[in-house]
Amino acid sequence: MSGFVALFSGINVGGNRIVRMAELRAFFEELGFADVASYVQSGNVVFRSTQADVVSLTKALQDAFEKRWGFHSRIMVRDATWFARLVADNPYPEIAEDPTKLHAMALEREPTPEEIGRLAEKCTGPERFEVKGDVLYLHAPDGLGKSKFAEILPRTLKVPGTMRNWRSVLALAEMIGRASG
């Protein structure tokens, strides 16, 4: 069995699309996954599966989730190797000590140079970002909530993704490391 993290997008945000974590964990167990654990309310589930293909896992989870809760949530399934690379490739190690100012966005696919260029043109505030593969690292010195750049990032980049702060990234990396070990 291999360890995975399912990153949900758009649940439990602003009091909308409420999914209780206990119900989500039970849902994963009903689907046959093992060692299911969740982290914070925004939809992060660590689990083990005999199925190793993340594309198949993602499709099966999205379909079953929509059937159960009646709405679509983009789910990105990532394995332990991906999380280890995410942490190791952090281009802002000096910011990692302040996890509220460093974020990682798991992207559905690697953006094209044109897409990254279009985003770079809009990055005019105190923020800075770097894309490595299918991850966008964002340093938001004033915090994500005050970042005008973070507001326009999804519609400018046009590559679906889901953002996590560095504290969550490190916690999930540790959890998936234990699940895979």
N, C-alpha and C positions, 0 to 999 in steps of 0.2 A: 504494500500500500504506500502511496505517495501523499505528501502533504501539500495542501493548496490553501489559498486565501481567495474568497469571493468578495469583491469590492462592489457594493451596491451603490447606485447613483439615484438620488432623488427620493429617498425615503426618510421619514422622520425629520423633515426640514420645515421649519416655520409652522409646526403643528399640522402639516399636511401629510397624506399618504402614510399614516401611522402603522407601523409594524412592530409589535413587541418582540424583543430579542428572544425571550423564552419560546415564543411561537415560531420564530425563525429557526432557532436551534432544533426544535421538534420537527419542523418541516424538513430540515437536512437529514435528520435521523430517519424519518419516514421514507426518504428517498434512498436510504441504504448507506449513507456516509457514516464514517466512524470518527470518534474523538472530536466531536463538534464543539466548538467554543466560539463565543462572539466577543467582540471588543467594541466598546462604546455604542451609543444608540444610532449612529449614522449608517450602520449596515456593513460590518466587517465580520466575516465568518471564516474561521480556520477549520479545516476538516481534512480527513484522510479518505482516499478513494482508490479502488483497484483500477479504475479508468484513468489512464494517464494523459489522454488527449484533451488539452484545455479548450479547444474549439468545441468539441462534443460536449464537454462538461458545461461550458457556458450556455450553449443552445438548450440543453436539457434543463438547466436551472432557470433560464429566462422563461421558457415555455411553461414549466411547472409553477413558477412563481406567479406569472400572469393568470394562469388558470385558478390558482388558490386565492390570490388577493384581488383579482379583477382589474389590475392596472399594470402597465409595463414599467419595469425598472431595468435600466441598462446594468448588466452585471459583467464585471471583468474578472476572470479567474486567472490567477497567477500562481506559479510554483515557488518552491524555496530557492531555487537557483536564480530566478528573476528577482526575488526580494534581496538576496545577497548582493547581486549586481547593483540593484537600486541603491543600497546603502554604500557600497564600495565606490560607486561612481559619483557620489555627491561632489559637485564642483564648488561647493561653498562650505568646506569643513569648518571654517572659522565661525560660521553662523549656527552650526549644529548645536551649540550650547544653549541657544535660545530658540527652542522648537516652535514658538509661536510666530516666528518670523521666517521660517523655512518651511516650504511645502513641496510636495512631489505630486505631480498629476500623472496618473496612469492613463496612457492614451490607447485608443483602440488600434491604432497603427502608427508607424513612424511617419511623421509629417514630411512633406516634400520641402526642398530648399526654398521654393516659392512661398509656401505656407509659412515657414519660419521667418522668411524675409518680410512678409506682410505683417506678421506679429511684431517683429523688431522695430518696424516703422512706428508702431503705436506705443512702444515702450519708452515713454518720455519722462516719466516721473522718477521717483526714487527707487523703484523696483528694478530688478534685473532678473533675467532668466537664461537658462541654457537647456537645450534639448539634447538628450543622449538616447538614441534609439527611440523606443516608445514611451519615454519618460520625459516630462518637462519639469525641471527644477525651478522653483520660484523663490527668490529672496524678496520679501515684502517688509522693509524695515519699519513701517508704521503699522504692521499687522494686516492680515488679509481683509478684515472688515472695513478698513479705511482705504483700501487700495482701489483706485479707479481702474488701473490696468487689469486687476483680477476680474473686475466686472465685465470688461470687454473681451477678455482672453478667449472664452469659448466661441463666441460668434465671430471673432476675427480669425482664430486658428482654423476653425471649422473641422477639427478632428475631435470626435467625441472622446471624453475622458472624465475622470473623477479625481478630485483633489483630496489629499490627506496632509495634515500637518506632520512635522518631523517626529513629534512624540508618538503619533499613531503609527508612522512608518516603522520606527524602531520597535515598538511594542509588537506589531504584526510580524516583523522579521524574527523577533525572538520566539513568538508563539509558533510560527511555521517551522522554525528551526527545531523546536522541540517535537512538533508533530511529524517531522520528516526523519528525525534521528532515531 
